[in-house]
Amino acid sequence: MAEGDVDTPLWKRLGWMVALWGMSVGVLGVVAFVIRWWLMP
């Protein structure tokens, strides 16, 4: 972590973690949907 991150509130760090997790799950879902659509038109 950078030195400036120490003063960041816990809720803000958790919010970023949840946002990144949600985006990654969404991207994986889109990729899975595209692969299924491509294999079984």
C-alpha positions as CSV (number, residue, x, y, z in Angstrom):
1,M,0.0,0.0,0.0
2,A,1.1,3.5,-0.5
3,E,1.6,5.8,2.4
4,G,-1.6,7.8,1.6
5,D,-3.8,4.7,1.8
6,V,-3.4,4.5,5.5
7,D,-5.7,7.4,6.2
8,T,-8.4,6.1,3.8
9,P,-11.6,5.0,5.7
10,L,-12.3,1.3,5.9
11,W,-15.7,1.8,4.3
12,K,-14.1,3.4,1.2
13,R,-11.6,0.5,0.9
14,L,-14.3,-2.1,1.3
15,G,-16.4,-0.2,-1.3
16,W,-13.6,-0.4,-3.8
17,M,-13.1,-4.0,-3.1
18,V,-16.8,-4.8,-3.6
19,A,-16.9,-2.7,-6.8
20,L,-13.9,-4.5,-8.3
21,W,-15.3,-7.9,-7.3
22,G,-18.7,-7.0,-8.9
23,M,-17.1,-5.8,-12.1
24,S,-15.0,-9.0,-12.4
25,V,-18.0,-11.2,-11.8
26,G,-19.9,-9.2,-14.4
27,V,-17.1,-9.5,-17.0
28,L,-16.8,-13.3,-16.3
29,G,-20.6,-13.6,-16.8
30,V,-20.5,-11.7,-20.1
31,V,-17.6,-13.9,-21.3
32,A,-19.4,-17.1,-20.3
33,F,-22.6,-15.9,-22.1
34,V,-20.7,-15.1,-25.3
35,I,-18.9,-18.5,-25.2
36,R,-22.2,-20.3,-24.7
37,W,-23.9,-18.3,-27.5
38,W,-20.9,-19.0,-29.8
39,L,-20.9,-22.7,-29.1
40,M,-24.7,-23.3,-29.2
41,P,-26.3,-20.8,-31.6
